[in-house]
Amino acid sequence: MISNTFDAYVATYNYNGFKFMAGNIQSFQGYDADLDTPWVKTGKNGTNFGGISYNNVWELNLWYYNVTDTTNAFYFDGGIQYDINENTLVHVMVQYLHEDELASSGYESRIYGAMAEVVTHGVSLGVAYDKSLSDPSKMSFSGFGGGTLFTSMDTLILDDIADDRNAKSFVGSIGYEIKNFNFLYAYGDFKGDANSFGTKAHIVEQDVSLEYNVNDDFLLSCVYAMQEDKQNSAKTDHDWNRFQLMANYNF
């Protein structure tokens, strides 16, 4: 809902439809990122990165990240967004994230994912799936402030349960756009295998959001998130509802 802010040095170069990027991310902050302090460093000496992207019917992203003293990560996603006719398009993507641990940080995993979406006459239907494979006592890290996983919800991401266990997530969504209004409902089901202590995880989150573009500069939006811990009968940190209203004006 509210974008994160980054302190970074970035260089870009465009050539024949390809975009090349490289740089260093020093720190970031964000209202929705659940940080202990306003600004948090992205690694001991920041995060070095380089990437290539292409978007023209076919989509391609290749990224390498060195989160200093934390993990070396390789990320890929690719797919196609194809217009069947003037009213209908199909969007299909796959993704892969591979992380190697640095300095005994505990961040090492492999994440596979896929998504498919159909949009016709303003109505969108989508499904997404991600699976994280982690060794004992290892965790996954899908990015700062939520990351790029296809199944990331308003607050819940796969990293939240992919600690010392394999985990998977499935998200189904339906949306509708008419004139300046956008409506979206998403249902996310997150499950984690038994960890080293034999504890499993099963969390469900539902998100309902509405956006109204008053004009090109003024946006009103709200989201109602409902999270429930299906694994435990007693209430946990994953049993709550949350409503957020935002007004954004650019000038």
RAMOQUI-V981297 format. One record per pair of residues at least 24 apart in sequence whose ideal C-beta (glycine too) atoms are under 7 Angstrom apart, sorted by the first residue. I is the first residue (numbers start at 1). J is the second residue. D is the distance in whole Angstrom. If there is no record, write none. Layout:
i->I j->J d->D
i->I j->J d->D
//
This chain:
i->1 j->32 d->6
i->1 j->154 d->7
i->1 j->221 d->7
i->1 j->223 d->6
i->1 j->244 d->6
i->1 j->246 d->6
i->2 j->30 d->7
i->2 j->31 d->5
i->2 j->32 d->5
i->2 j->246 d->6
i->4 j->28 d->5
i->4 j->29 d->7
i->4 j->30 d->3
i->4 j->33 d->6
i->4 j->144 d->7
i->4 j->145 d->4
i->5 j->29 d->5
i->5 j->30 d->7
i->17 j->54 d->6
i->17 j->56 d->5
i->18 j->52 d->6
i->18 j->54 d->5
i->19 j->53 d->5
i->20 j->52 d->6
i->21 j->50 d->7
i->21 j->51 d->5
i->22 j->49 d->7
i->22 j->50 d->4
i->23 j->49 d->6
i->24 j->48 d->5
i->25 j->49 d->7
i->28 j->144 d->5
i->28 j->145 d->6
i->30 j->145 d->5
i->33 j->145 d->5
i->42 j->67 d->6
i->42 j->144 d->6
i->43 j->67 d->4
i->43 j->68 d->4
i->43 j->69 d->6
i->43 j->70 d->5
i->44 j->68 d->5
i->44 j->69 d->4
i->57 j->81 d->7
i->57 j->82 d->6
i->59 j->93 d->7
i->69 j->102 d->6
i->69 j->103 d->4
i->69 j->105 d->7
i->70 j->102 d->6
i->70 j->105 d->5
i->70 j->107 d->6
i->71 j->99 d->5
i->71 j->100 d->6
i->71 j->101 d->6
i->71 j->102 d->6
i->71 j->105 d->6
i->71 j->107 d->4
i->71 j->108 d->7
i->71 j->141 d->6
i->72 j->100 d->5
i->72 j->102 d->6
i->73 j->97 d->6
i->73 j->98 d->7
i->73 j->99 d->5
i->74 j->98 d->5
i->87 j->120 d->6
i->87 j->121 d->5
i->88 j->119 d->7
i->88 j->120 d->4
i->89 j->119 d->5
i->90 j->118 d->6
i->91 j->117 d->4
i->92 j->116 d->5
i->95 j->150 d->6
i->97 j->142 d->6
i->99 j->140 d->7
i->99 j->141 d->6
i->101 j->138 d->7
i->106 j->137 d->7
i->106 j->138 d->6
i->106 j->139 d->5
i->107 j->139 d->5
i->107 j->141 d->5
i->108 j->135 d->6
i->108 j->138 d->5
i->109 j->133 d->6
i->109 j->134 d->4
i->109 j->138 d->6
i->109 j->139 d->7
i->109 j->140 d->4
i->109 j->162 d->7
i->111 j->140 d->6
i->111 j->142 d->7
i->111 j->149 d->7
i->113 j->149 d->6
i->113 j->150 d->5
i->113 j->151 d->7
i->115 j->150 d->4
i->122 j->176 d->6
i->122 j->177 d->5
i->122 j->178 d->6
i->123 j->176 d->5
i->124 j->174 d->7
i->124 j->175 d->4
i->125 j->174 d->6
i->126 j->173 d->5
i->127 j->172 d->5
i->128 j->171 d->5
i->129 j->170 d->5
i->130 j->158 d->5
i->130 j->168 d->7
i->130 j->169 d->5
i->131 j->168 d->4
i->132 j->158 d->5
i->132 j->162 d->4
i->132 j->166 d->6
i->132 j->167 d->5
i->133 j->166 d->5
i->134 j->162 d->6
i->134 j->164 d->7
i->134 j->165 d->6
i->134 j->166 d->6
i->136 j->164 d->6
i->136 j->196 d->5
i->137 j->164 d->6
i->137 j->196 d->7
i->138 j->164 d->7
i->139 j->163 d->5
i->151 j->188 d->6
i->153 j->186 d->6
i->153 j->188 d->5
i->153 j->205 d->5
i->153 j->207 d->6
i->154 j->207 d->5
i->154 j->223 d->6
i->154 j->225 d->5
i->155 j->205 d->7
i->155 j->225 d->6
i->155 j->227 d->7
i->155 j->242 d->7
i->156 j->188 d->6
i->156 j->190 d->6
i->156 j->203 d->6
i->156 j->205 d->4
i->156 j->227 d->6
i->158 j->190 d->7
i->161 j->190 d->6
i->161 j->192 d->4
i->161 j->201 d->4
i->161 j->203 d->7
i->162 j->192 d->7
i->164 j->195 d->4
i->164 j->196 d->5
i->165 j->192 d->5
i->165 j->193 d->5
i->165 j->194 d->7
i->165 j->195 d->4
i->166 j->193 d->5
i->167 j->191 d->7
i->167 j->192 d->4
i->167 j->193 d->7
i->180 j->212 d->6
i->180 j->213 d->4
i->181 j->212 d->6
i->182 j->211 d->4
i->183 j->210 d->6
i->184 j->209 d->5
i->200 j->231 d->6
i->201 j->231 d->6
i->202 j->230 d->4
i->202 j->231 d->4
i->203 j->227 d->7
i->203 j->229 d->6
i->203 j->230 d->7
i->203 j->238 d->5
i->204 j->228 d->5
i->204 j->230 d->6
i->217 j->249 d->6
i->217 j->250 d->5
i->217 j->251 d->6
i->218 j->249 d->5
i->219 j->248 d->4
i->220 j->247 d->6
i->221 j->246 d->5
//
